[in-house]
Amino acid sequence: MQLKCVGDIDNACVKCSNLGIECVRSQKDGEATASRSLPLLPSDNSRSMVVSPTTLLPSTYNPQRSQINNPDVEHEHPPAAPPQQGRELEGLPPITDVPLASTPLGQLPTGKELEDLVQLYFSSVHHFGFFAFIHQLHFNRLLSKGKAPRELTLMMIASAMRFATKATPENLAKADAWANTAISSLLPRMYQGFGAIQLMTLLLAQHYDLNRGNFTSAWLLGANCTRMMQMMSLQTFDRTYPAKFASNLRLSPLLSCEALRRVAWSTFYVDTIVDGGRYGFHIVDEKAYRLQLPCDQASFLADETVVTEPLFYNPADAANANAANLDRAPLDMSAYLLRTAAARRRALHFAFRASHKEQSVDQLSTELVAIEADIEEVIAALPKRFHFNSDNMFLHRDRLITFILLHILRHNLFIVIGRAALQVYQGDPAKSELVAGARRNRISHALPIAGLISEGLKAGISFDPQIGVQAYVALEILLFEPRRLSETDPFVDPKAPELMEAIAHLLTVIRDIAERSEFVKQLHIEAVLRLLRSDCTHLLNQTDFAAFRSEYRLVGQDAAEYDFRDFRWAKLERIRRGAESSSTNAARDEALLEYKVGEETTAPPSAAPSPRLDAMDVRNALRPPSSSTTTTATAQPLPYAEQANAPLDLSEAQGVEAGDITHIAQPWWGLAQPENADQAFSLDYSWLLDDSGLPWSQNSGDLTRAFPQM
């Protein structure tokens, strides 16, 4: 049977497309076309055959908005506005009640299902902190033509399925399968060559693995992301690359200057989260970043070349004198999120050092004052358009996820520095009167975090899992700090209605995120444990009790605050994977020193013969045979002149057979190369941005065909 091509000319075969005529294909050809890794989206006539996962969409999702822009008519039809960021569609059944297209696990879906998942990604995970580096319009156009990067697309839809749909076992299994396909395909090739698109994919993979319980993988992927970014010099983008790429540089549309800057900042943000506040564990140095912060969304989507500000901007600084007269575009909301994350890490590192008492109380007190002034400057620099109020909530309703995360982290700044202040004050009896004030200050910032989360719950947003961590920290403060204050102040009620209501909101979001994040699931168990110990059982429900009775083991619990500096996630992962070295003393750091799965080796292996490479061995080998019978105690060293004439037994001196030393006579390799081998390489770094690993000038023809996106 013959099938006539439908849709625009992009759906025709190559021959008919070149001739500009109508294409007629056989059934077999049509099936082959449909089986591509990134197929073209079906036409409007054929979409009725694909069952749409409608409940994958946000609560206020408008199906008309999901239409991908046609690049041929982009000037006639403006891009549709993104949907609001809810999770379930009113009046529609839950996702498990809607039969999806029977796509095998791990295989990229097609048609409306793929389109809806991508749209869901851009209305949810794209606004997590900080993943706003994919240009939505360019990606949609690549997707409509079947040219979107496959692994990146898989990680996008896996993230959307895990973090923005109903957390059923079926949905999580589908998401994990897509993520596994992307990661297993990308990692082996990454060590031979990569570009910025592969870095985008790995940033999403790191976040995904962290939240599905693969802590070890996430920890190492974070380091990989940093090294990839540094090899492409993205952290010094504005110093390394031109303001505009050359017209003959055929990069992917996803690799605009602003997108590449955002990839560098995403790597920075990941590093601020991964180190967990452990001083010295970070890989990225904020002072080494030589690029501007993200511009506003309108300039990014319009591909405008604009100038913003660096992470640390001082108009009086001579380094900024050249850019002082330039027209500056407004900073994006994410720029203030990045500045807040950077300040938070500085505060965490100070708190870490204060807890270990590495300096005197006077030195720590002086540094505390400087850190507090730094935080106040970061807080005061936020423009009014980003202040939290009802009007701005409406103004930023399409980015409410980022908006709420920004303000939660701003409050967390004061919580962290308050923790550090307690460490300093408790070490000096003269400052003991300041302890109560520090505790009250922490409570005063934990309560608004609960209020912000309440607003997000009412709006039905898909919460960034990092909010689950901040909610847990606030819950601990509202549980324990009032109790400590009540020991000296009888007017403090640890179970005041205001506190109980706030704790209920915090527990709700922890419970919700725990369904899709193994990282937060452990904190959920920790929260239940502390609520039980604090006689707050009335706040718990059956889900909480089920979590507490789950198979997840509590490792080295504290009576009060959870210590995020401990690698407890890695210890739990080893227990889950059955590592025998973790079966005893699982809470101790020694459990991380060796990893064994399977039979334990009880007896140490026999030592291999040691090569005789010590200077004493060589000295003894230089002696004539007659001296070998002399005891060590009576042996006298030979005069140097006699040693020089003595026979040299290299096989004895080096512990090898005589036949094995013939390679010593071979010449050194590589000395015939030019003295400065680097002169053979171009100083133009732009070729590193592509995954081919070759300068563009060495390639000819259609590079998108010669080097397809991974």
C-alpha positions as CSV (number, residue, x, y, z in Angstrom):
1,M,0.0,0.0,0.0
2,Q,1.3,3.5,-0.9
3,L,1.1,6.3,1.7
4,K,1.1,9.9,0.7
5,C,3.4,12.3,2.7
6,V,1.5,14.7,4.9
7,G,2.6,18.0,6.6
8,D,5.2,20.5,5.4
9,I,8.1,19.7,3.1
10,D,10.4,18.8,6.0
11,N,8.4,15.5,6.2
12,A,9.3,14.6,2.6
13,C,12.1,12.3,1.6
14,V,15.4,13.8,0.6
15,K,14.9,13.4,-3.2
16,C,11.4,14.9,-3.2
17,S,12.5,17.6,-0.8
18,N,15.2,18.7,-3.2
19,L,12.8,18.7,-6.1
20,G,10.1,20.5,-4.1
21,I,7.5,18.0,-5.2
22,E,4.9,15.9,-3.3
23,C,6.4,12.7,-1.9
24,V,4.8,9.2,-2.0
25,R,6.5,6.6,0.2
26,S,5.8,2.9,0.8
27,Q,4.6,1.5,4.1
28,K,8.0,0.2,4.9
29,D,9.6,3.6,4.3
30,G,7.1,5.3,6.5
31,E,7.8,2.8,9.3
32,A,11.5,3.4,9.0
33,T,11.1,7.1,9.2
34,A,8.9,6.8,12.3
35,S,11.6,4.7,14.1
36,R,14.2,7.3,14.2
37,S,15.7,8.3,17.5
38,L,14.2,11.8,17.3
39,P,11.3,11.5,14.8
40,L,9.4,14.3,13.4
41,L,6.3,15.3,15.2
42,P,3.2,13.9,13.5
43,S,1.0,16.2,11.6
44,D,-2.3,17.4,12.9
45,N,-4.2,14.7,11.1
46,S,-2.1,11.9,12.5
47,R,-2.0,13.2,16.1
48,S,-5.4,11.9,16.8
49,M,-3.9,8.4,16.8
50,V,-1.6,9.2,19.7
51,V,-3.0,9.2,23.2
52,S,-1.9,12.3,25.0
53,P,-0.8,12.1,28.6
54,T,-2.9,15.1,29.6
55,T,-2.2,14.9,33.3
56,L,1.5,15.4,32.6
57,L,0.7,19.0,32.3
58,P,0.5,21.8,34.9
59,S,-2.8,22.6,36.6
60,T,-3.5,25.7,34.4
61,Y,-2.1,24.2,31.2
62,N,-3.7,25.3,28.0
63,P,-3.5,22.7,25.2
64,Q,-3.3,25.4,22.6
65,R,-0.1,26.7,24.2
66,S,1.7,23.4,23.5
67,Q,2.0,24.0,19.8
68,I,5.6,24.2,18.8
69,N,6.5,27.3,16.7
70,N,7.0,26.7,13.1
71,P,10.3,28.4,12.1
72,D,9.0,29.2,8.7
73,V,6.3,31.4,10.0
74,E,7.9,32.7,13.2
75,H,7.3,36.3,12.3
76,E,3.6,35.8,11.6
77,H,2.8,34.0,14.8
78,P,4.4,35.2,18.1
79,P,5.6,32.5,20.5
80,A,3.0,31.2,22.9
81,A,3.3,32.1,26.6
82,P,4.4,29.3,28.9
83,P,1.9,27.7,31.1
84,Q,1.7,28.3,34.8
85,Q,3.5,25.9,37.1
86,G,1.0,23.5,38.6
87,R,1.0,19.8,38.5
88,E,-2.5,18.3,37.8
89,L,-5.1,19.5,35.4
90,E,-8.4,20.4,37.0
91,G,-11.3,18.1,36.0
92,L,-9.0,15.5,34.5
93,P,-8.2,12.1,36.0
94,P,-4.8,11.4,37.5
95,I,-2.0,10.3,35.2
96,T,-2.3,6.6,36.1
97,D,-5.9,6.6,34.7
98,V,-4.8,7.8,31.3
99,P,-3.5,5.2,28.9
100,L,-0.2,6.4,27.4
101,A,1.3,5.4,24.1
102,S,3.0,2.0,24.5
103,T,6.6,3.3,24.2
104,P,9.1,0.8,25.5
105,L,11.0,1.8,28.6
106,G,14.0,3.9,27.9
107,Q,13.0,4.7,24.3
108,L,12.3,8.3,23.3
109,P,8.6,8.8,23.0
110,T,7.1,10.5,19.9
111,G,4.4,12.9,18.8
112,K,2.2,14.6,21.3
113,E,3.6,12.7,24.3
114,L,7.1,14.0,23.6
115,E,5.9,17.5,22.9
116,D,3.9,17.6,26.2
117,L,6.8,16.3,28.2
118,V,9.1,18.9,26.8
119,Q,6.6,21.6,27.4
120,L,6.2,20.3,31.0
121,Y,10.0,20.5,31.4
122,F,10.1,24.2,30.4
123,S,7.2,25.0,32.9
124,S,8.8,23.2,35.8
125,V,12.4,21.8,36.0
126,H,13.7,24.6,33.7
127,H,12.9,27.0,36.6
128,F,14.7,25.0,39.2
129,G,17.9,26.6,40.5
130,F,19.7,26.9,38.1
131,F,18.8,25.1,34.9
132,A,17.6,27.9,32.7
133,F,20.2,27.5,30.0
134,I,18.2,25.8,27.3
135,H,16.7,28.3,24.8
136,Q,13.1,27.1,24.6
137,L,12.3,28.5,21.1
138,H,15.4,27.1,19.5
139,F,14.9,23.7,21.2
140,N,11.3,23.5,20.1
141,R,12.3,24.2,16.5
142,L,15.0,21.6,16.6
143,L,12.6,19.1,18.1
144,S,10.0,19.8,15.4
145,K,12.6,19.0,12.8
146,G,13.9,15.9,14.5
147,K,17.3,17.5,15.3
148,A,17.1,18.0,19.0
149,P,20.1,16.4,20.9
150,R,18.9,12.9,21.9
151,E,20.5,12.5,25.3
152,L,19.6,16.1,26.3
153,T,16.0,15.4,25.3
154,L,15.9,12.2,27.3
155,M,17.2,13.9,30.4
156,M,14.7,16.7,30.0
157,I,11.7,14.4,29.8
158,A,13.1,12.2,32.5
159,S,13.4,15.2,34.8
160,A,9.9,16.4,33.9
161,M,8.4,13.0,34.6
162,R,10.1,12.6,38.0
163,F,9.8,16.1,39.3
164,A,6.6,17.4,37.8
165,T,4.1,14.5,37.4
166,K,2.3,12.3,39.9
167,A,5.0,10.2,41.6
168,T,3.6,6.8,40.8
169,P,5.9,3.7,40.5
170,E,5.1,3.6,36.7
171,N,6.0,7.2,36.1
172,L,9.2,6.9,38.2
173,A,10.2,3.7,36.3
174,K,9.7,5.5,33.0
175,A,11.7,8.5,34.1
176,D,14.6,6.3,35.4
177,A,14.7,4.3,32.2
178,W,15.0,7.5,30.1
179,A,17.7,8.8,32.4
180,N,19.6,5.5,32.3
181,T,19.5,5.5,28.5
182,A,20.9,9.0,28.3
183,I,23.6,8.5,30.9
184,S,24.8,5.1,29.7
185,S,25.0,6.4,26.2
186,L,26.7,9.7,27.0
187,L,29.3,8.7,29.7
188,P,31.5,6.3,27.5
189,R,31.8,8.9,24.7
190,M,32.3,11.8,27.1
191,Y,35.8,10.7,28.0
192,Q,36.8,10.9,24.3
193,G,35.2,14.2,23.5
194,F,32.4,16.5,24.6
195,G,30.9,19.9,24.0
196,A,28.6,22.3,25.8
197,I,25.5,20.3,24.9
198,Q,26.9,17.3,26.6
199,L,27.6,19.5,29.6
200,M,24.0,20.6,29.7
201,T,23.0,16.9,29.7
202,L,25.3,16.0,32.5
203,L,24.1,18.9,34.6
204,L,20.6,17.5,34.4
205,A,21.9,14.0,35.0
206,Q,23.8,15.1,38.1
207,H,20.6,16.6,39.6
208,Y,18.6,13.5,38.6
209,D,21.0,11.0,40.2
210,L,21.3,13.0,43.4
211,N,17.5,12.9,43.8
212,R,17.0,9.2,42.9
213,G,19.6,8.1,45.5
214,N,22.7,7.6,43.4
215,F,24.7,9.9,45.6
216,T,28.1,8.5,44.5
217,S,27.3,9.0,40.9
218,A,26.0,12.5,41.5
219,W,29.1,13.5,43.5
220,L,31.4,12.4,40.7
221,L,29.2,13.8,37.9
222,G,29.4,17.2,39.6
223,A,33.2,17.1,39.4
224,N,33.0,16.0,35.8
225,C,30.7,19.0,35.0
226,T,33.3,21.3,36.5
227,R,36.2,19.9,34.6
228,M,34.2,20.0,31.3
229,M,33.3,23.6,31.9
230,Q,36.9,24.5,32.7
231,M,38.2,22.7,29.6
232,M,35.9,24.9,27.5
233,S,36.9,28.0,29.5
234,L,33.3,28.9,30.1
235,Q,34.0,30.3,33.5
236,T,36.1,33.0,31.7
237,F,33.8,33.3,28.8
238,D,33.8,37.0,28.4
239,R,37.6,37.0,28.5
240,T,38.1,34.0,26.3
241,Y,35.5,34.3,23.6
242,P,34.4,37.2,21.3
243,A,31.2,39.1,22.0
244,K,29.8,37.6,18.9
245,F,30.8,34.4,17.2
246,A,31.9,34.5,13.6
247,S,29.2,34.0,11.0
248,N,31.0,31.0,9.6
249,L,31.1,29.2,13.0
250,R,28.3,26.8,12.6
251,L,27.4,26.1,16.2
252,S,24.1,24.6,17.4
253,P,21.3,27.2,17.9
254,L,21.4,26.1,21.5
255,L,24.9,27.5,22.0
256,S,24.3,31.2,22.0
257,C,26.7,33.3,24.1
258,E,24.1,33.8,26.8
259,A,23.3,30.1,26.9
260,L,27.0,29.2,27.3
261,R,27.3,31.7,30.1
262,R,24.3,30.2,31.8
263,V,25.8,26.7,31.5
264,A,28.9,28.0,33.3
265,W,26.7,29.6,36.1
266,S,24.7,26.3,36.3
267,T,27.9,24.5,37.0
268,F,28.8,27.1,39.6
269,Y,25.4,26.7,41.3
270,V,25.7,22.9,41.4
271,D,29.0,23.2,43.1
272,T,27.6,25.5,45.8
273,I,25.0,22.8,46.5
274,V,27.1,19.7,46.3
275,D,29.8,20.6,48.7
276,G,27.2,20.7,51.5
277,G,28.9,23.6,53.3
278,R,32.1,21.7,53.9
279,Y,35.0,24.2,53.6
280,G,37.6,23.1,51.1
281,F,35.4,20.6,49.3
282,H,34.3,22.9,46.6
283,I,35.9,22.7,43.1
284,V,34.8,26.0,41.7
285,D,36.3,29.3,42.9
286,E,33.9,32.2,42.6
287,K,36.8,34.6,42.3
288,A,37.9,32.8,39.1
289,Y,34.6,33.5,37.3
290,R,35.2,36.1,34.6
291,L,31.8,36.4,32.9
292,Q,28.7,38.4,33.3
293,L,25.6,37.2,35.2
294,P,22.5,36.1,33.3
295,C,20.5,38.8,31.5
296,D,16.7,39.1,31.6
297,Q,14.6,36.4,29.9
298,A,13.4,38.7,27.1
299,S,16.9,39.4,26.0
300,F,17.9,35.8,26.2
301,L,15.0,34.6,24.1
302,A,15.4,37.4,21.6
303,D,19.1,36.5,21.1
304,E,20.2,40.0,21.9
305,T,23.8,40.8,22.7
306,V,23.7,42.7,26.0
307,V,26.0,43.6,28.9
308,T,25.0,42.9,32.5
309,E,27.2,42.7,35.6
310,P,29.8,40.2,37.1
311,L,29.2,38.3,40.3
312,F,31.0,41.0,42.3
313,Y,30.3,44.4,40.7
314,N,31.7,47.7,42.1
315,P,31.4,50.7,39.8
316,A,34.4,52.3,41.6
317,D,36.6,49.3,40.8
318,A,39.2,49.9,38.1
319,A,38.4,46.5,36.6
320,N,34.9,47.7,35.7
321,A,36.0,51.1,34.4
322,N,35.9,50.1,30.8
323,A,32.3,48.9,31.0
324,A,31.1,51.8,33.1
325,N,29.7,53.7,30.2
326,L,28.0,50.7,28.5
327,D,24.2,50.4,28.5
328,R,23.5,47.5,30.9
329,A,20.6,45.2,30.5
330,P,18.6,44.3,33.6
331,L,19.8,41.2,35.5
332,D,17.6,38.2,35.4
333,M,16.0,36.9,38.6
334,S,18.4,34.0,38.4
335,A,21.3,36.4,38.7
336,Y,20.2,37.3,42.2
337,L,19.7,33.6,42.9
338,L,23.3,33.0,42.0
339,R,24.5,35.9,44.1
340,T,22.5,34.5,47.0
341,A,23.9,31.0,46.5
342,A,27.4,32.4,46.4
343,A,26.9,34.4,49.6
344,R,25.3,31.3,51.2
345,R,28.3,29.2,50.5
346,R,30.6,31.8,52.0
347,A,28.5,31.8,55.1
348,L,28.4,28.0,55.2
349,H,32.2,27.8,54.9
350,F,32.6,30.2,57.7
351,A,30.1,28.2,59.9
352,F,32.1,25.1,59.1
353,R,35.4,26.7,60.2
354,A,33.7,28.2,63.3
355,S,32.4,24.7,64.3
356,H,35.9,23.3,64.2
357,K,37.3,26.3,66.2
358,E,40.2,26.8,63.8
359,Q,40.7,30.4,64.9
360,S,40.4,32.3,68.2
361,V,37.1,33.7,69.3
362,D,38.3,37.2,68.6
363,Q,39.3,36.3,65.1
364,L,36.0,34.5,64.4
365,S,34.0,37.4,65.9
366,T,35.8,39.8,63.5
367,E,35.1,37.6,60.5
368,L,31.5,37.1,61.6
369,V,30.9,40.9,61.5
370,A,32.4,41.0,57.9
371,I,30.2,38.1,56.8
372,E,27.1,39.7,58.3
373,A,27.9,42.9,56.4
374,D,28.4,40.9,53.2
375,I,25.0,39.3,53.6
376,E,23.2,42.6,54.3
377,E,24.7,44.0,51.1
378,V,23.4,41.0,49.1
379,I,20.0,41.3,50.6
380,A,19.7,45.0,50.1
381,A,20.8,44.8,46.4
382,L,17.6,43.0,45.3
383,P,15.5,45.3,43.0
384,K,11.9,46.1,44.0
385,R,10.5,44.1,41.1
386,F,11.9,41.0,42.8
387,H,10.7,41.7,46.3
388,F,8.2,39.2,47.6
389,N,4.6,40.6,47.6
390,S,1.3,39.7,46.0
391,D,1.9,42.0,43.0
392,N,5.3,40.5,42.2
393,M,3.9,37.0,42.7
394,F,1.4,37.8,39.8
395,L,4.2,39.5,37.8
396,H,6.4,36.4,38.1
397,R,3.6,33.8,38.1
398,D,5.3,31.9,35.2
399,R,8.5,31.6,37.2
400,L,7.1,31.2,40.6
401,I,9.3,28.2,41.3
402,T,12.5,30.3,40.9
403,F,10.8,33.3,42.7
404,I,10.0,31.3,45.8
405,L,13.4,29.5,45.8
406,L,15.2,32.8,45.7
407,H,13.4,34.2,48.7
408,I,13.7,30.9,50.7
409,L,17.5,31.0,50.1
410,R,17.6,34.7,51.2
411,H,16.1,33.7,54.5
412,N,18.4,30.7,54.7
413,L,21.4,33.1,54.6
414,F,20.4,34.5,58.0
415,I,19.8,31.0,59.3
416,V,23.3,29.8,58.3
417,I,25.0,32.9,59.7
418,G,22.9,32.5,62.9
419,R,24.2,29.0,63.3
420,A,27.8,30.3,62.9
421,A,27.1,33.0,65.4
422,L,26.0,30.4,68.0
423,Q,29.2,28.5,67.4
424,V,31.2,31.7,68.1
425,Y,29.1,32.9,71.1
426,Q,29.1,29.6,72.8
427,G,32.9,29.5,72.8
428,D,33.2,32.7,74.8
429,P,31.4,33.2,78.2
430,A,31.5,36.9,77.7
431,K,29.2,36.6,74.7
432,S,26.7,34.2,76.3
433,E,24.1,36.9,76.5
434,L,24.0,37.0,72.7
435,V,23.0,33.4,72.3
436,A,19.2,34.0,72.9
437,G,19.1,36.8,70.4
438,A,20.8,34.5,67.8
439,R,18.2,31.8,68.4
440,R,15.3,34.3,68.1
441,N,16.8,35.6,64.8
442,R,16.9,32.0,63.4
443,I,13.2,31.5,64.4
444,S,12.2,34.8,62.8
445,H,13.6,33.6,59.4
446,A,12.3,30.0,59.6
447,L,8.7,31.2,60.0
448,P,8.7,33.1,56.6
449,I,10.2,30.1,54.9
450,A,7.1,28.2,56.0
451,G,4.9,31.1,54.7
452,L,6.7,31.0,51.3
453,I,6.2,27.3,51.0
454,S,2.5,27.8,51.9
455,E,2.2,30.2,49.0
456,G,3.8,27.6,46.7
457,L,1.5,24.9,47.9
458,K,-1.6,27.1,47.2
459,A,-0.3,27.8,43.7
460,G,0.3,24.1,43.0
461,I,3.9,24.6,41.8
462,S,6.4,21.8,41.2
463,F,8.9,22.4,44.0
464,D,12.6,22.3,43.4
465,P,13.9,19.4,45.7
466,Q,16.3,21.9,47.2
467,I,13.3,23.5,48.8
468,G,12.7,20.2,50.6
469,V,16.2,20.6,52.2
470,Q,15.5,24.2,53.3
471,A,12.1,23.2,54.6
472,Y,13.7,20.5,56.8
473,V,16.2,23.0,58.2
474,A,13.4,25.4,59.0
475,L,11.4,22.6,60.7
476,E,14.4,21.7,62.9
477,I,14.7,25.4,64.0
478,L,11.0,25.7,64.8
479,L,11.1,22.4,66.8
480,F,14.3,23.0,68.9
481,E,15.1,26.7,69.2
482,P,11.8,27.6,71.0
483,R,12.5,24.7,73.4
484,R,15.9,26.0,74.2
485,L,14.6,29.5,74.7
486,S,11.9,28.2,77.0
487,E,14.5,26.9,79.4
488,T,15.3,30.5,80.4
489,D,12.2,32.4,79.2
490,P,8.9,31.1,80.6
491,F,7.0,33.2,78.1
492,V,8.2,31.2,75.1
493,D,5.7,28.4,74.2
494,P,7.4,25.7,72.1
495,K,3.9,24.5,70.9
496,A,2.4,27.9,70.0
497,P,-0.2,27.7,67.3
498,E,1.9,29.8,65.0
499,L,4.8,27.4,65.3
500,M,2.6,24.3,64.8
501,E,1.0,25.7,61.7
502,A,4.3,26.6,60.2
503,I,5.7,23.1,60.9
504,A,2.7,21.6,59.3
505,H,3.4,23.5,56.0
506,L,7.0,22.5,56.1
507,L,6.2,18.8,56.7
508,T,3.7,18.9,53.9
509,V,6.2,20.0,51.3
510,I,8.9,17.5,52.7
511,R,6.3,14.7,52.4
512,D,5.4,15.8,48.8
513,I,9.0,16.1,47.5
514,A,10.0,12.8,49.3
515,E,7.8,10.9,46.9
516,R,10.1,11.9,44.0
517,S,13.4,12.5,45.7
518,E,15.4,9.9,47.6
519,F,17.5,12.8,48.9
520,V,14.5,14.4,50.6
521,K,13.0,11.0,51.5
522,Q,15.8,10.5,54.0
523,L,15.1,13.9,55.5
524,H,11.4,13.0,55.7
525,I,12.4,10.1,58.0
526,E,14.6,12.4,60.0
527,A,11.7,14.9,60.4
528,V,9.3,12.2,61.6
529,L,11.9,11.0,64.1
530,R,12.3,14.5,65.5
531,L,8.6,15.2,65.6
532,L,8.1,12.0,67.6
533,R,10.8,12.9,70.0
534,S,9.3,16.4,70.4
535,D,5.8,15.0,71.2
536,C,4.3,16.4,68.0
537,T,2.6,13.2,66.9
538,H,-0.6,15.0,66.1
539,L,1.1,16.6,63.0
540,L,1.9,13.2,61.5
541,N,-0.2,11.1,59.2
542,Q,-0.1,7.5,57.9
543,T,2.3,8.4,55.1
544,D,4.8,9.7,57.7
545,F,4.5,6.6,59.9
546,A,4.9,4.4,56.8
547,A,8.1,6.3,55.9
548,F,9.4,5.9,59.4
549,R,8.8,2.1,59.3
550,S,10.3,1.8,55.8
551,E,13.3,-0.2,54.9
552,Y,15.5,2.8,54.9
553,R,17.9,2.6,57.9
554,L,18.7,5.5,60.2
555,V,22.4,5.9,60.2
556,G,24.1,7.8,63.1
557,Q,21.1,10.0,64.1
558,D,21.6,13.1,66.1
559,A,19.3,14.2,68.9
560,A,18.7,17.6,67.4
561,E,20.1,19.2,64.2
562,Y,20.9,17.0,61.2
563,D,24.6,17.3,60.2
564,F,24.7,17.9,56.5
565,R,28.5,17.8,56.5
566,D,28.4,14.1,57.1
567,F,28.4,11.9,54.0
568,R,25.4,10.0,55.3
569,W,23.9,9.7,51.9
570,A,26.9,7.7,50.6
571,K,26.7,5.4,53.7
572,L,23.0,4.8,53.1
573,E,23.6,4.1,49.5
574,R,26.2,1.5,50.3
575,I,23.9,-0.2,52.7
576,R,21.2,-0.2,50.0
577,R,23.5,-1.7,47.5
578,G,24.7,-4.4,49.9
579,A,28.3,-3.3,50.3
580,E,29.7,-5.6,53.0
581,S,32.2,-3.1,54.2
582,S,29.3,-1.0,55.4
583,S,27.7,-3.8,57.5
584,T,29.4,-2.7,60.7
585,N,30.0,0.8,62.0
586,A,27.9,2.1,59.1
587,A,27.7,5.5,60.7
588,R,31.4,6.0,60.9
589,D,33.5,7.6,58.1
590,E,35.6,4.4,58.0
591,A,32.7,2.8,56.2
592,L,33.6,4.9,53.1
593,L,37.3,3.8,52.9
594,E,36.6,0.5,51.2
595,Y,33.8,-0.7,49.0
596,K,33.2,-4.5,48.6
597,V,30.1,-6.2,47.2
598,G,30.3,-10.0,47.4
599,E,32.6,-12.3,49.4
600,E,34.9,-10.6,51.9
601,T,38.6,-11.4,51.7
602,T,39.7,-12.4,55.2
603,A,43.4,-13.1,54.6
604,P,45.7,-10.5,53.2
605,P,47.2,-11.3,49.8
606,S,50.8,-12.5,49.8
607,A,53.3,-9.7,49.1
608,A,54.9,-9.7,45.6
609,P,58.7,-9.8,45.4
610,S,60.0,-6.2,45.9
611,P,62.2,-4.8,43.2
612,R,65.6,-3.9,44.6
613,L,65.5,-0.2,43.9
614,D,66.8,1.2,47.2
615,A,70.1,3.1,47.1
616,M,71.6,0.6,49.5
617,D,70.7,-2.2,47.1
618,V,72.5,-0.4,44.2
619,R,75.5,0.3,46.4
620,N,75.9,-3.3,47.4
621,A,75.5,-4.4,43.8
622,L,78.4,-2.2,42.8
623,R,80.9,-4.1,45.0
624,P,83.1,-6.8,43.5
625,P,82.1,-10.5,44.2
626,S,84.8,-10.9,46.9
627,S,83.0,-8.4,49.1
628,S,79.8,-10.2,49.0
629,T,81.1,-12.6,51.7
630,T,81.8,-9.7,54.1
631,T,79.3,-9.2,56.8
632,T,77.4,-6.0,57.0
633,A,78.9,-5.1,60.3
634,T,82.5,-5.4,59.0
635,A,82.0,-4.2,55.4
636,Q,84.0,-1.2,54.3
637,P,82.9,1.0,51.4
638,L,85.1,0.9,48.3
639,P,86.9,4.1,47.3
640,Y,84.9,6.0,44.7
641,A,87.6,5.4,42.0
642,E,87.3,1.6,42.6
643,Q,83.5,1.8,42.5
644,A,83.6,3.5,39.1
645,N,85.7,0.6,37.7
646,A,83.6,-2.1,39.3
647,P,81.3,-4.1,37.1
648,L,77.6,-3.0,37.3
649,D,75.1,-5.8,37.5
650,L,71.9,-4.0,36.4
651,S,69.8,-7.1,36.6
652,E,70.7,-7.5,40.3
653,A,70.4,-3.8,41.1
654,Q,66.9,-3.5,39.5
655,G,65.6,-7.0,40.4
656,V,64.9,-7.8,36.7
657,E,66.1,-10.4,34.2
658,A,69.0,-9.3,32.0
659,G,66.9,-9.8,28.9
660,D,64.4,-7.2,30.2
661,I,66.7,-4.3,30.2
662,T,67.4,-4.1,26.5
663,H,64.8,-1.4,26.2
664,I,67.1,1.0,28.0
665,A,69.2,1.4,24.9
666,Q,66.1,2.5,22.9
667,P,66.0,6.3,22.2
668,W,63.4,8.5,23.9
669,W,60.4,9.1,21.8
670,G,58.9,12.4,21.0
671,L,62.0,14.6,21.3
672,A,62.0,15.2,17.5
673,Q,58.8,17.2,17.9
674,P,58.8,21.0,17.9
675,E,60.0,22.6,21.1
676,N,56.7,24.4,21.6
677,A,54.0,21.9,20.6
678,D,51.2,24.2,21.6
679,Q,52.0,26.3,18.6
680,A,50.2,23.7,16.5
681,F,46.9,24.5,18.2
682,S,44.7,27.5,17.5
683,L,44.0,29.9,20.4
684,D,40.4,30.0,19.2
685,Y,38.6,28.1,21.9
686,S,35.3,28.0,20.1
687,W,35.9,24.6,18.6
688,L,35.8,23.1,22.0
689,L,32.1,24.0,22.4
690,D,31.1,21.3,19.9
691,D,31.2,17.6,20.7
692,S,33.5,16.7,17.7
693,G,36.7,17.7,19.5
694,L,38.0,19.2,16.2
695,P,38.4,22.8,15.0
696,W,35.6,23.7,12.7
697,S,38.1,24.8,10.0
698,Q,39.2,21.2,9.6
699,N,35.7,20.1,8.6
700,S,33.8,20.8,5.5
701,G,30.3,20.3,4.3
702,D,27.3,20.0,6.5
703,L,28.7,19.6,10.0
704,T,25.4,18.8,11.5
705,R,25.5,15.6,9.4
706,A,29.2,14.9,9.8
707,F,29.1,15.3,13.6
708,P,25.5,14.7,14.8
709,Q,24.6,15.9,18.3
710,M,25.1,13.3,21.0
